[in-house]
Amino acid sequence: MTAPSSPGAVRTRITAAFTDAGITGQLHAVDIDTGASHGIDADTLVPTASVHKLCLIATLYRQAALGRLDLRQPLDIPAEGRSPGATGLAAMRDAARLSLRDLATLAVAVSDNTAADLLFDTLGLDTVNQCMADLGLTRTVARHTMRELYATLREDSGGTPAALTDPAVVARLRALDPARTNHSTPREITGLLTAAWRDDICPGEHGQEYAEELRTVLGLQAWSHRLAAGFPFDDVRVSGKTGSLPTLRHEAGVVEYPDGGRYAVAVFTRAAATTVTLPAADAAIGRAARIAVDALRA
């Protein structure tokens, strides 16, 4: 009889969680300290959507640790020309002035696209991609800023938001094709998170301070309906970053238990339905992550 935590049994249970929710998915979960892992198509290239903000924020803190920028540097943010989005600066109407690290907080906490693009503009896509390559994450590539990504959605849908629920339109969206948009793999995203929690991103004399602040920022996300929903305990900490596009619902993060166990998990999913609201798919992300982490802790 197959053991409940055997790789085959774990894959079967995770696949069932996805199927029951009407989605397909890829997953990788790894014990940050031992390297033990479970995965489903963990090396498959996936469109990252806003999960790629993890790469952006990691690059920002690495550059700061290297002395190439000051996280306290303020940026003036005009009221005009902001990136599309329903949260943060993208939804605000007046001019503002914020530091780089406060922009990082907004980009993670409420997935603020304007904040993210101000950081992309400061760093440059090439710098973000070089940081990933330096960390050994050679399949993790940013092709677009958030404004550029959303521009492809407008172009491919004819500029009509309602068209983004039309299956024929969704099928041609470049933003959903990993070959033509920002992309990574579940294994590389957990590799990035592992590096963040093992202090491997921020070098230099003050690297520890930057590493701790990086983890603090990554723990500020406001949403708890995906990854965190699988770990509804007061003494379990979940730090994560969601990503959403038509039919795509993702989250990657780190789950920390009071006994010291810590696990990086990345879950990328695609729904058969094009409906915008699909709570079962959101919940399945947490359920799949919990199955994988429980197996690692068994």
C-alpha positions in Angstrom: 0.0 0.0 0.0 1.3 3.5 -1.0 2.4 5.6 2.0 0.4 8.8 2.4 3.6 10.9 2.1 5.2 9.0 -0.8 5.9 11.2 -3.9 3.3 9.3 -5.9 0.6 9.7 -3.3 1.4 13.3 -2.8 1.2 14.0 -6.5 -2.1 12.2 -6.7 -3.7 14.2 -3.9 -2.4 17.5 -5.2 -3.7 16.7 -8.7 -7.1 15.8 -7.2 -7.2 19.1 -5.4 -6.6 20.9 -8.7 -9.1 18.8 -10.7 -11.8 19.3 -8.1 -11.4 23.0 -8.4 -11.5 23.0 -12.2 -7.9 23.9 -12.7 -4.6 22.5 -13.8 -1.5 23.4 -12.0 2.3 23.2 -11.4 3.8 23.1 -7.9 7.1 22.9 -6.1 7.5 22.8 -2.4 10.9 22.5 -0.7 12.2 22.3 2.9 14.5 25.3 3.0 16.9 23.6 5.5 17.0 20.0 4.2 16.3 20.5 0.5 13.7 17.7 0.5 11.0 18.5 -2.0 7.7 17.6 -3.7 6.7 18.8 -7.1 4.3 18.5 -10.0 5.7 19.7 -13.3 8.1 21.8 -11.3 10.4 22.5 -14.2 7.6 23.6 -16.6 7.9 27.2 -17.8 5.0 29.3 -16.6 3.8 32.9 -17.0 4.5 34.5 -13.7 2.1 37.5 -13.7 2.6 39.5 -10.5 4.6 36.7 -8.9 7.5 38.2 -10.8 7.4 41.1 -8.3 9.3 38.7 -6.0 12.2 38.9 -8.5 11.9 42.7 -8.7 12.0 43.2 -4.9 14.9 40.7 -4.4 16.9 42.6 -7.0 16.2 45.9 -5.3 17.5 44.6 -2.0 20.5 43.0 -3.6 21.4 46.2 -5.3 21.1 48.1 -2.1 23.3 45.6 -0.3 25.9 46.0 -3.0 25.9 49.8 -2.4 24.4 50.6 -5.8 21.3 52.4 -4.5 19.8 53.8 -1.4 16.5 52.3 -0.3 15.6 55.6 1.3 15.9 57.5 -2.1 12.6 59.3 -2.7 10.8 59.3 -6.0 8.3 62.0 -7.1 5.2 60.3 -8.5 3.0 62.4 -10.8 -0.7 61.9 -10.8 -0.7 61.2 -14.5 0.7 58.2 -16.4 0.3 55.5 -13.8 0.3 51.9 -14.6 -3.1 50.0 -14.7 -4.3 48.5 -11.5 -7.0 48.6 -8.8 -4.7 49.0 -5.8 -2.2 51.4 -4.3 -0.8 54.2 -6.3 -2.5 52.8 -9.4 -5.8 53.6 -7.9 -4.9 57.0 -6.3 -5.5 60.4 -7.8 -2.9 62.8 -6.5 0.8 63.2 -6.8 2.9 61.5 -4.2 6.5 61.1 -3.0 7.8 57.8 -1.7 11.1 56.0 -1.0 12.2 53.0 -3.0 11.6 50.7 0.0 8.1 52.1 0.5 7.4 51.4 -3.1 8.6 47.9 -2.6 6.2 47.5 0.3 3.3 48.6 -1.9 4.3 46.3 -4.7 4.2 43.3 -2.3 1.5 44.3 0.2 -1.2 45.2 -2.4 0.4 44.2 -5.7 0.7 47.8 -6.7 1.6 47.9 -10.4 2.6 51.6 -10.4 4.9 51.0 -7.5 6.4 48.0 -9.2 6.9 49.9 -12.5 8.7 52.8 -10.7 11.1 50.2 -9.4 11.4 48.5 -12.8 12.2 51.9 -14.2 14.8 52.6 -11.5 16.5 49.2 -11.9 15.9 48.2 -15.5 14.7 44.9 -16.7 18.3 43.8 -17.6 19.4 44.3 -14.0 16.5 42.2 -12.7 17.3 39.5 -15.2 21.0 39.6 -14.4 20.3 39.3 -10.7 18.2 36.1 -11.4 21.0 34.7 -13.5 23.6 35.5 -10.8 21.5 33.5 -8.4 21.5 30.6 -10.8 17.9 31.2 -11.9 18.5 31.2 -15.6 14.9 30.4 -16.7 13.5 33.3 -14.7 13.1 36.2 -17.1 11.2 39.5 -17.1 10.3 40.6 -20.7 7.9 43.3 -19.7 7.2 45.9 -17.0 3.7 45.7 -15.6 2.5 48.6 -17.9 3.9 46.7 -20.9 2.3 43.5 -19.8 -1.1 45.1 -19.5 -0.6 46.9 -22.8 -0.4 43.4 -24.5 -3.7 42.5 -22.8 -5.4 45.6 -24.2 -3.9 45.0 -27.7 -4.8 41.3 -27.7 -8.4 41.9 -26.5 -9.2 44.9 -28.6 -9.2 47.1 -25.6 -12.4 45.7 -24.2 -12.3 44.4 -20.6 -15.3 42.2 -21.2 -13.5 40.4 -24.0 -11.1 39.0 -21.4 -13.8 36.4 -20.4 -14.2 35.3 -24.1 -12.4 31.9 -24.4 -11.4 32.8 -28.0 -9.8 36.0 -26.8 -8.1 34.4 -23.8 -6.6 31.8 -26.1 -4.6 34.4 -27.9 -3.3 36.5 -25.0 0.4 36.9 -25.1 0.4 37.5 -21.3 -0.6 33.8 -20.8 2.1 32.4 -23.1 5.4 31.9 -21.1 7.4 32.1 -24.3 6.1 35.7 -24.8 5.8 37.1 -21.3 7.5 37.2 -17.9 8.2 33.6 -17.0 9.9 31.2 -14.6 9.4 27.7 -13.2 8.0 26.6 -9.9 11.4 25.2 -8.9 13.2 28.4 -9.7 10.7 30.5 -7.8 11.1 28.4 -4.7 14.9 28.6 -5.3 14.6 32.4 -5.1 12.6 32.2 -1.9 15.0 29.7 -0.4 17.8 32.1 -1.2 15.9 34.9 0.5 15.4 32.9 3.7 18.9 31.5 3.7 20.5 35.0 3.4 22.0 34.3 0.0 20.6 37.3 -1.9 22.1 40.3 0.0 25.9 40.2 0.2 28.2 42.6 1.9 28.9 44.0 5.3 25.3 44.9 5.9 23.8 42.0 4.0 22.1 40.6 7.1 20.2 43.8 7.7 19.0 44.0 4.1 18.1 40.3 4.1 15.9 40.7 7.2 14.2 43.8 5.7 13.6 41.9 2.5 11.9 39.1 4.4 9.8 41.6 6.4 8.6 43.2 3.1 7.7 39.8 1.7 5.6 39.1 4.7 3.3 42.1 4.3 1.0 40.8 1.6 -2.6 41.7 2.4 -4.3 38.7 0.7 -4.9 35.5 2.5 -7.3 33.7 0.2 -4.8 31.5 -1.6 -1.6 30.2 0.0 -2.3 31.3 3.6 -5.8 29.7 3.4 -4.1 26.3 3.6 -2.4 27.2 6.9 -5.1 28.8 9.2 -3.0 28.8 12.4 -2.1 31.8 14.5 1.4 30.4 15.1 2.2 29.6 11.4 3.6 32.6 9.4 3.0 32.7 5.6 4.8 35.2 3.5 3.8 35.3 -0.2 3.1 37.0 -3.5 0.0 36.3 -5.6 -0.2 36.6 -9.4 -3.4 36.9 -11.4 -4.3 37.2 -15.1 -7.3 35.9 -17.1 -7.7 32.2 -16.1 -4.4 32.3 -14.1 -4.2 32.3 -10.3 -0.8 31.9 -8.7 1.0 32.3 -5.4 4.5 31.7 -4.2 5.7 32.1 -0.6 7.3 30.7 2.5 5.5 28.9 5.3 7.2 29.1 8.7 6.2 26.8 11.6 6.9 27.5 15.3 9.1 24.5 15.6 11.5 26.1 13.1 10.4 24.3 10.0 10.3 26.6 6.9 9.1 25.7 3.4 9.2 27.5 0.1 6.1 26.8 -2.0 5.2 27.9 -5.5 1.8 27.1 -7.0 0.8 28.2 -10.6 -2.6 27.4 -11.9 -4.9 27.8 -14.9 -8.6 27.5 -14.9 -10.8 26.0 -17.6 -13.4 28.7 -16.9 -12.8 32.3 -17.9 -14.9 33.7 -15.0 -13.1 36.4 -13.0 -14.2 35.1 -9.6 -13.5 31.5 -8.9 -13.1 31.0 -5.1 -12.6 27.2 -5.5 -9.5 27.8 -7.6 -8.1 30.2 -5.0 -8.7 27.8 -2.2 -7.1 24.9 -4.1 -3.8 26.8 -4.1 -3.7 26.7 -0.3 -5.0 23.1 -0.2 -2.3 21.9 -2.6 0.4 23.7 -0.7 -0.7 22.2 2.6 -0.6 18.7 1.1 2.9 19.3 0.0 4.1 20.9 3.2 2.4 18.2 5.4 4.2 15.6 3.4 7.6 17.3 3.9 6.9 17.5 7.6 5.8 13.8 7.9 
